[in-house]
Amino acid sequence: MAFAQAQVGQAVTATVELEATGAPNCGLRVRWGDGAVTERKINSAAEVPFKTTHTYAKPGDYTITADPGRVGGSGVSVSEV
């Protein structure tokens, strides 16, 4: 979990570290705290760390979380957002 103090129009970047080896074939959801969700399928360890950006429509303090999930393969554990 991470916290972001957002300014309107300013992109916020989340970097997610995963323990992934070989072909993890897993899903990842980054929840930005304003209802927006970024979903990504991680197919190889080369895609880690995963970086994604989001721009908030309203200023404020937001909690960013990342949730691993299964997408036809083994799961992963999130160690940092």
HUURQUI-V384952 format. One record per pair of residues at least 24 apart in sequence whose C-alpha atoms are under 8 Angstrom apart, sorted by sequence separation. I is the first residue (numbers start at 1). J is the second residue. D is the distance in Angstrom with one decimal. If there is no record, write none. Layout:
i	j	d
I	J	D
I	J	D
This chain:
i	j	d
20	44	7.7
21	45	5.3
20	45	5.4
20	48	7.6
34	62	7.0
33	62	5.1
18	48	6.4
32	62	7.0
33	63	5.1
41	71	7.4
17	48	6.4
18	49	6.6
32	63	6.6
33	64	5.6
16	48	7.6
17	49	4.8
32	64	4.7
33	65	7.8
16	49	5.6
17	50	6.7
31	64	5.6
32	65	6.8
15	49	6.5
16	50	5.1
30	64	7.1
31	65	5.2
15	50	5.7
16	51	6.4
30	65	5.7
31	66	6.2
15	51	4.4
30	66	4.4
14	51	5.7
15	52	6.7
29	66	5.5
30	67	6.5
13	51	6.8
14	52	5.5
28	66	6.8
29	67	5.1
13	52	5.6
14	53	6.2
28	67	5.8
29	68	6.5
13	53	4.3
28	68	4.6
29	69	7.8
12	53	5.4
13	54	6.6
27	68	5.9
28	69	5.9
11	53	6.1
12	54	5.4
26	68	7.3
27	69	4.8
11	54	5.4
12	55	6.2
26	69	6.0
27	70	5.7
11	55	4.5
26	70	5.0
27	71	5.5
10	55	5.8
11	56	7.4
25	70	7.7
26	71	4.8
9	55	5.8
10	56	7.2
25	71	6.2
26	72	7.1
8	55	7.2
9	56	6.4
25	72	6.7
26	73	6.0
8	56	5.6
9	57	6.8
25	73	5.1
26	74	6.3
27	75	7.9
7	56	7.1
8	57	5.5
24	73	6.6
25	74	6.6
26	75	5.7
6	56	6.5
8	58	5.5
16	66	7.4
24	74	5.9
25	75	7.8
26	76	7.0
7	58	7.2
8	59	5.3
24	75	7.1
6	58	7.6
7	59	4.9
24	76	7.4
6	59	5.2
7	60	7.1
5	59	7.6
6	60	5.4
5	60	5.8
6	61	6.2
5	61	4.5
6	62	7.2
20	76	6.4
4	61	5.8
5	62	6.3
19	76	6.2
3	61	7.1
4	62	5.2
18	76	6.5
19	77	6.1
3	62	5.8
4	63	6.4
18	77	6.0
19	78	7.1
3	63	4.6
4	64	7.1
18	78	5.0
19	79	7.5
2	63	5.9
3	64	5.8
17	78	6.2
18	79	6.0
1	63	6.9
2	64	5.1
16	78	7.0
17	79	5.7
18	80	7.6
1	64	5.7
2	65	6.6
16	79	7.5
17	80	5.3
1	65	4.7
16	80	5.6
17	81	6.8
1	66	7.0
15	80	7.6
16	81	4.6
15	81	5.5
14	81	6.2
1	80	7.3
2	81	5.9
1	81	5.7
